[in-house]
Amino acid sequence: MLETSARLLRLLSLLQARRDWTGADLAGRLEVSERTVRRDVDRLRELGYPVNATRGTDGGYRLGAGSAMPPLLLDDEEAVAVAVGLRTAAGGAVAGIEETSVRALAKLEQVLPSRLRHRVNALQTYTEPVPPDRPGPVVDPGVLSTLAAACRDRERLRFDYAAHDGTTGVRTVEPHRLVSWGRRWYLVAWDADREDWRSFRVDRLSPRTPTGPRFPPRDPPEGGAAAHVARGASAAAWRYRARVVVHAPAEAVTERINPAVGVVEAIDAHTCVLHTGADTPHTLAVHLGLLDLDFEVTEPPELVDHIRALAGRYARAVPS
């Protein structure tokens, strides 16, 4: 009986780790026959786990969704990650999940082994977040779930959208990814009307249901979804924008800046371009100074003048 129970837990862990499994793959992992796998799957179903099965050469098993939430198996690292994530969500920018996150965290910590509970508590005790300089907008978790499902299932989506200039309208898109940038959520999608990639503030959109037909996958925007959001959000948020040639590999520059500061594009193995910006030339100069690398700036003129002034000031600050 103990051997069977241990095998059931192992089978459940495998089904949760990957979307689809063939009977042969599961039998090989568990070192049993495919007939035993079928019997164990039936036992999991009796316990409330909705394991779906398909026949044929492409058939196999998949852990589906049921009418109730069955227990989940988490390894040590997954359990710590979930606990930390729940504590972060309790004070995050997604409206309406703070209390739910606290309740879920209490249930999780109740069953955490002592060694893992100490790790989670240490992270919480010795981590002090810096409060934002300005509060960000909150988003509806239901909207996030709807958008994430449309991205996953590759289903066309229509939503009402309020642009930054105050205009409103209905957009039809092929959703690709959700991106959390700064304290805002963005949907990166292919705009069917404009025939181009666009990023949309989640707090400004209201999805229309049901979703539309499925669409074939597209090549992602240049640099990926996060880079696309950084470019678009930066253009809208920064008063001064700069294109800076840095005499260093793109990887080295990326390691030295926060993704919210700008986007790095490689020119060759030894040179790259940093697209960055800020509300003032002073802040821009600080970002560039923190690179501690050689760079060239030709625009905007306010930044060029400020760097020249800084160069003279620093030259006067040391003995000739």
N, C-alpha and C positions, 0 to 999 in steps of 0.2 A: 504493500500500500504506500509506504514511504517513497519507494522508487517511482511509482506511478505519479504521485503528487509532485515530486521534484521534476519529472518529465513534463507534466502539464504546465508547471511554471516556466520551464525552459521553452516550451512550445509557444506559450503566450508571449514571452519576451521576444521570440523571433518574429511573431506576427505583428508585434508593435514596432519592430525595428525597420521593417520594409513593407512596402505596399502590397506586393504580390509575391507568392511563393508557389512553386510546383510541389506536388506531393513527393516527388523524388528528391527535391532539394531538402525539404523538411525531414524526410526519412534519413537522408545522409547526415544532416546536422545532428539529429537525435540518436543516430545509430540504431534505428529500428526499421521495421518493414513499413511499407506504405499502408498496409492494412491496419497496423497499429496506429499510424498517424490518423487514419479515418476514425478509429474508435476514440482517440484522444480529442479530436475535433468535436465529436458528438458530446463528450463529457464537458468541454468548454461551453458548448451551446446550452447544456443543461444548467450550467452555472450562470447563464445570462450573458455570455459573450457572443455577439452576433458574428460568427465566422461564415462568410459566404464562400460557396464553392461553385466552380464552373467546370464543365466536362470538355473533352476534346483534347487535341494536341496542344492547344494553347491554354488549357484549363489549369486551375490551381486554386489556392486559398487566399482569401483577403479578409482582414478584420474590418468589419463594417460598423455602421452606426446603428444602435438599438434604441429602445424606448427609454432606457435608463443608463446612467453613466456607470460602467463597471469599474472595479479597481484597476489601477495602472501599476505597472512594474517600472521602477526607475532605478538606474544604477547610482552609485555615490555621486558622481559628478553631475548627473541630471537632477538629482534631488537638491543639491546645493544651488544649482542654477535656477531651478524653479522657485526655491525659497527666496533667493536674492531678488529675483524678478518680481515676486509678489510684494515684497517689502518696498521695492521701488515703485510699483504700480499704485501702492496705497497712497502715495503722495505725488502721483504723476499728472500728466496733462490729458488723460482720458477720463471724461466726466462719467460719474455713476458707478465706477468699479472700485472706488476706494474701500468702502465697507465690505464688498464682496471679496476683495483681495485679502483683507484682514481675516475674514472668516476662513478662507481657503488656507491661509498661512497657518492659522491656529490648528487646523486639522492635520496639515503636513508636519508641523513641528512636534505634534503629539506622538507621531509614529517614527520620527527620525531617530536613528541610533545616536547615542550620546556623542560619539566622535564627530558626527556630521552636525549635530546641533551646536557643538562648540565652534565649529568652523563658521557656521552661519552667524552665530552671535558675535564672533570676533569681527567678521566683516561689517556687521551693523554697528558695533560699538566703536570701531576705530576708523570708520568712514564718515566724513563730514562733507556733505555736498555744498557747493557754493551756490547761494541763492541767485536766481536769474536777475539781470539788471532790469528786466521788465517782464511782467507776466505774459505768458503766451496764451493763445486761444485753446480752449478745450474742445475735444471732439467726442461724438457719440460712439460708444463701443459697438452699437448695433450697425452703424454706418461702416465702421472699420471691418466688421465681420462680413458685411455684404460685399464690400470692395475686395476683400481678400478672397472670398469664395469665387467672385467673378474672374479674378486673376488666375486662380487655381484651375477653374473649369474652362478658361478661355471662352467666356461668353460676352457678347456685346452688351454694353451698358449705356443707358440713357439717364441723364441727371440734369436737374436745374442747377445753374452755376451763377454765382455773383462774382464778377471780375473785380480787380483792385480799383478800377475806375468807377465802380458803382453800377455798371451795366449788367443786365441779367439776360439769360438765355438758356436754351436747352442744348446740351452737347451729346453727341453720339460717339462713343469711343470703343477701342479694343484695349481693355485694361491689361497692364503688364506687371507693375510692381507698386507696392506701398513703400514709401521712404520716410523715415523720421529724420528731419534735418533741423538742428537747433531745437526749438520747442514747438515745432509745427510738423504736421503730417501732410504728405503730398502723395497724390496718385499720378504715376507715370503711365501714360497711355497713348496709343495711336489715335489721333483725332481723325475720324472718318471724313468729316466735312473739309478740313484743312489739309488732309493728306500729309500729315507730318506728326512727329512726336511732340507731345505737350505735357506739362506738369500742372496739376490742379491742387489747390489748397483743399484739404478734406473738410475743414470747418466751414467752407463756403459752398459745399455741394450737397444736394439732396437727391439720392438715387431714386429712380423710378423703377418699380417692380411690376411684372416679372422682368428678368433680364432677357436679352435677345438671343439670337442663334449663336452657335459656336463658330469660332473663326480659326484659321490655321495660324500657327506661330510665326512671328516675324523675327528678323534679326534685331537685337536690342539696340537702343540708341547708342551713339558713339561714346565709349568710355563706360557704359553701363547706366543703370537707372539713377544711382546716387550722384554720379558726375553730371548727369543731365539736370537733376534737380538743383545741384549746386550752381550750375551755370545760370539757370533761369531765375532761381531765388535771389542770387547775387545781383543780377541785372535789375531786379525790381527793388531790392532793399538798399543797395549802396548808392550814395550820392556821387562818390568819386570812384571810377574804375580804372585799373591800370593793367597794362600788358608788360610784364617784366621778363626779360631774357636773363636766365640764371646760368652761370658757367659751372654746372654740376649735373650729374645724372639725375633723371627724373625721380628715380627711387630715393636718392638722398634728400631731395627737396620734399618729397611726400612725407618722409619720416619726420621732418622738422616742423611741419605745419599742421594745424587743426584743419580737418576737412571743411569746416565752415569758413575758413579764411580764404579759400580759393581752390582752383582746379589746376593741376599740373599736366602739361602735355610735352612729351619728348620730341626734341628736334633730331638729335643723334645720341650716340652713346655718352657724350660729355656735355651736352647742352639741352636745356628745356625752357619752356615758357610757363610762367606762373600768371594765371588770370585771377586777379584779386581786386579788392576794393574795400572801402570803408566810408564812414560818414564825414571824415576829415582827412586832409593830407597828413596831419600829425600821426594819426593812428596807422595809416598806410606805411609811413616811414618806420614806425615801431615794428610792424610785421616784417618788413624787409631787413631791418637791423638784426632781428632775432634769427634770421637765416644763417648769419655768420658765413656768408658765401659771396663771391663776386657776382655782380649783376649789373644790368644796363636798364635805365628807365628813360623813355622818350615822351611819355604821356601819362597822366594829364599834365598840363603846364604848371598847375598849382603844386603838384608833387615834385616836379623837377625843380621849381624855385625853392621849395622847402628843403630838399636834399642839399642843394647848393648852400643854403643858409646854414644847415647843420654841418656841412663839411668845413665851412669857414669857422664856425663856432668851435668845433672840435680841434681844428688846427691851432686856434688861438689859445686853447686850453692847456697845451703842452709846450715845454721849452722848445725854441727853434733850434 
